[in-house]
Amino acid sequence: MDFQQFVDGFEPMTCIMSVQVFPDGNYGNIRILCGNKAYVNSIENPDNIAFSGMLKNEFIPDSPYERYIPKDLNFEDACYRCAVRKKPFHTYIHPERYDFWVDMYMMPVAVDTDDTYYLAYSQELTPYASSRRMSNIDATVSASVLETCIKLRDTNDFAHSMQEVVNDIRKMCEADNAALILTDMEKRRFSVLCHSTASSLSDFSLEKYFNDKYDDFFDIIETWDDAIAGSTCLIIQNENDMDVLNERNPVWCDSLRKVNITSIILYPLKYNGETLGYVWAVNFNVEKTMQIRAVLESTSFFIASEISNNHLVNKLRIMSSVDMLTGVQNRNAMNKKVDSIISGEEVLSENTAVLFVDLNGLKQANDNGGHANGDKLLKKAAAILKESFPESDIYRAGGDEFMVLAYDISKETLDDTLEKLKVYQSDYQEVSFSLGYCYFDSTLDIRKAMSIADKRMYDDKQQYYERFPERKRK
């Protein structure tokens, strides 16, 4: 068969590839035999969108595919299944190593020799994601993706939704366990958002395993991008794939082998260029690899989007309840707390103290050193209160005023803490507080307790300025 004549009949970028197969069924070299003009231009033409992504910019017929792109186990598996197992393949993906999307098609070519099989590979490249191309997927795959989307949006319980999704992922993969692992690259932290195990492993805790097995599992997580090597994901199906992983990441590979993990799926959850975490599944049914990959390539996008949305909601919730300058809760949070106590939704114990704390000298600090100096004083005051009342709710009630709800505190402990805080009054260069409190009991409601504490705080402030008249506000 004249392969060159064959590919020259195609308008899109098209080439013929060969897959060498050994007697034991494993594959060897995967080569690009020839390509049409459009395909060769994608390698050699500087104006082509793919040019900068090529390892070599000269096309040589019958070269290993690794001459042009890094070794990619996912790509190799797709070539093998298409050429050898005669399974047509289509996907639309954004490999991390490229700044464009690839719409690829593979079709088996029926001219096999004793140990070599062939496929036709065509691709179209787009600079941005195309929703039309993303939705052009197999009906079975689209049904799985739709079901995931419905579960993600069908409840207000984020954790429950994610648990259902990871259960479905494990069942689809027929894996020993599956998980959604969240990461914070800046703070070098990880957490297992949800985890699903086969019934025989129901007591297994993945997060405990990570923490017990490794001094710091984040050291491993930081190597995952290198293990994925610019592809869309990492899929290890057999010992040969493990050998490739061992070359890239020997420490992680060795730890997997020690606990008899023979296959693994690791899918990054990316949103707006940020890695939010990973889909993890181990010891899965490798015969379902193509279906699993097709489903996760789409569902991972929606999972990442939902996680990002949840992060945003949490940030907004924090912004609505936390004073951004001092880090304590703000007046809005204080009002909600008081309302819940008044309504009876929340009941305080009798060993609760309500305190009002006013920062002396803030105006002078602003006048003498500017608002930056005043801000520094407010942050220091908040830090002292958090240290003094570590198990309490602390609110910035106003400009220089704080309220504290101290729970389960004895009268002796409260008096001792207040005496320590009053020491600051004598040092004008440090934080100076005026204090008022009410020790809560069942005969008082929260509003009355706040009123008593507030009045005592102003009385204390009056005494402070009588002692230090030169510090009185002007």
Phi, psi and omega in degrees: 000136178274095184296323182296316178298323181297309184288333179294347178276359181256141174280314180291165175302120183217141175219165173254131180240151178240147179235120178274135181236131179274164180303331181278003178095346178284153181263157179245238183294140170242120190236154173259110186284313182198163179215156176282178186299319181297321181290315180297324178297327180296339179264320191258338186272116181301337181276353181282144183300334184270349191306310185290345181270356182275141176287324175231144183248029173229123182276125176239116182305148178061039177258151173301141183300334180294353175293333188249329178225155179298157178305130186224108183297326179293317178296317180298318180297319178296318178298316181297313183294325179287306186289316187271315182268359174062041179253110176302150185220138175217139173205159176233110191225166175234087176301140185300331184284350182247157173257029177216167178262149182239121174258103188247145179229133176234131178230133178292143177248126189272063175223046186292148170254192185300317184231011183230135181235158190230154174213155172261128181244123177237149179213151169233140184245135179232139182290335181230162179294137177251117181297327179296316180290322180296328182273355180275074185230166181302146183300320180295318179294315182297326177295319178294319180295316180297318179298319177297315181299319180296316180294325180292329185253000188269003182210155175271357181267097184301312183298318180296317180299314181294324178296319177297319180295315182290330173298317179295321180297315181297318180294318178298319181281345187053047186263157174296316175207157179218155183203159167250116183254120179268145181228148171236097186295326182291318182266358180056055179229153174220160174209152176267106182295314177203157190212136179231133181233157172296156186303328181288348182240029189298335181268002184283129177251113182294317181296320177296320178299313179301314184289327180280326187280328187239146174298318176208102185296339179295335174300325177285315181304322181296343180266355186295324178299320178293324179292323178289331170057046174082358178276187180277336184195176173242122176232114178255120185250336188204184184293327177296319177295322178299324178297321177295316178298322180298326177292325183275325188210074187297325182294311180295316181301316180298320180291327177292316181296325182295336179250024172061036172272117184254345178211148184208145173241129178227108184246119178293142174257101185246141176214124183053040176080000181254134176276116181267340182165201184215147164271131184233132173213137182231153181051062182260173178281103186292342177291343181257016187305314184296317178295316180300313180299315181299319180292314184289331178299328178268312185293330180298327178297315182286325176297314179298321179297319180291321177297316179298318179297319178296319176301317181296316179299317179296319178297318179294322178296318178295317180297329181280347185235353183241136175284115188296334182284312189260340181086354174275175181287156185261183184295326178299316178294323179297315180297319179296321179297312182298318179298321181290330177286318180297320182286349182088359178297327178233134182245127179272146176286165180288345179265048181241137177245138173255126182234141167247133184231123180245136183273117179282143170082013181294320181298318179295322178297318178293320182292321185276325185234008181083172184293336177297322178292319177296320178298320179298321179294318179296318180294323179292320178299316179297320180296320180295318180294320179295324178288324182284327181233071189293333183254024187245166171268126181239130184235143168269103187281334180200198184307302181237023185239136179238151171239140180237132168251105183261115185266149173048050181242133179283158179298324180295317179294321179297312181299319181295319180293320180294322178296321179294323180290326181293339178301328182295338183298331185279350182246101186293335181282341179260187178289135179237127183249145160252137192232144171213144183215163170220124178278117191287134169223175190293346181274348182252145168265169187297325181293319179294319179297319178296321180295317179296313181297321181294317180296318180295326178294318180290326175297319179295323179294320179298318178294326179298315182285338173289325178285324183232070184299332181293344182263004184295143180298146177242000000 
